[in-house]
Amino acid sequence: GARPFVTYYDDATGERIELSVATFDNWVSKTAGLLRDGLDVAPGDRVTLLLPAHWQSLVLAGACWAAEACAVLDGAGDSPLVVVGPATLDAAPRSSETLALSLRPLGGRFTEPLPAGMLDYAAEVPTHPDRFVAYGHVDPAEPALEAHGVVTTYGGLVGQARERAAQLDAGPGARLLVAT
């Protein structure tokens, strides 16, 4: 649980954060609780993530999957919830619930007031439990990820991850650098 799991660097700001397995799990649990219990995201719902490459983007994707929702990486479409960052505040349709992440170091709150109707993730997530218990078991045939019009099921996502790990010869405990 204490081993490093995600290390995030931002060359533009100098930010560096390292999350252990336990810390990442805690962020995902709290966020999944916020999605399900605070924002009424139900299994099978689509959640659009209009976020850049960031450690909190990984947390949001993990929380979508814990709550059995489909993480949508481009375009809001018919998503009941859209998650935005500072650069995409104006991209959220007013017909959807909007959760805003400041993407500040250590997951801090926005320093300026948000537009009306938007929720500040950093103000909402701390009140949710450190452990998330799903209602049921994830159906491997259900959509897990939609990106560029391609939908990947939960089973397909796991299969692709295993295949890619084998290609990279990345066994248990391996670390992977993703530069984007």
Secondary structure, 3 states (H helix, E strand, C coil): CCCEEEEEEECCCCEEEEEEHHHHHHHHHHHHHHHHHHCCCCCCCEEEEECCCCHHHHHHHHHHHHCCCEEECCCCCCCCEEEECHHHHHHCCCCCEEEECCCCHHHCCCCCCCCCCEEEHHHHHHHCCCCCCCCCCCCCCCEEEEECCEEEEHHHHHHHHHHHHHHCCCCCCCCCCCCC
